[in-house]
Amino acid sequence: MNRYDIYASIHKALRNFMGDTLAAVGRLDVEDDAEAAETLAQVRGLLATLRMHLDAENRFVHLAMHDRDPGSADRTAVDHEVHEHAIERLESLAGETQFRSGEQRGMAVAALYRELAVFVAENLEHMNYEETKNNEALWRTHSDEELHRIERAIVADLTPEKKMTVFRWMIPALPPAGRAELLAKLRQSAPAPVIDAVLQIAKRNLSDRDWAKLSGALGFMPKAA
């Protein structure tokens, strides 16, 4: 169906964030204190972003679904409760790992890696359900313009810092056309300092080839360090 998918872009960002973080934990040098601190900070950043995402879906997407098709979001609402508990567990593991060293840190990292892997796997299945079953309900009960309004309300509710975190993981996760469309829309509505900050994020996290494609699509060579 040629309908607007409210989940597509944000889920690509989250899959990117989850995959990168899981890989970082898996390859962590437990003897390197600086690397451990950086990786655990990324884990906590991922968990905070996922909690933010759950809250946004609960308050905006699920509410819209329940309003027009009561019960249609029940399955994913239950999943969200399970994920909240898993996030708390992973936060606790990350905190324990931070204050350990040597062999104990190695054991803690191994435990964190295994539980994070299972959590990522469950989230991948969950997001697929939302992109299929929840979208079916949304498309049946809402127009594309209404879905855009829901998405705009979610974005407006985010702090500037949270928006930048989303951009960090969304921009490299999108295909070139989607990336260019995102930046083109942002240029029409956001102030210059925000545009510059987002372009810097893009420059840092895109390959030279993808950065060149984005620059060409935007019609100029962005001045981003």
Secondary structure, DSSP 8 states (H G I E B T S, - for coil): -----TTHHHHHHHHHHHHHHHHHHHT--TT-HHHHHHHHHHHHHHHHHHHHHHHHIIIIIIHHHHHHSTTTTHHHHHHHHHHHHHHHHHHHHHHHHHT--HHHHHHHHHHHHHHHHHHHHHHHHHHHHIIIIIHHHHHHH--HHHHHHHHHHHHHTS-HHHHHHHHHHHGGGS-HHHHHHHHHHHHHHS-HHHHHHHHHHHHHHS-HHHHHHHHHHHTS-----
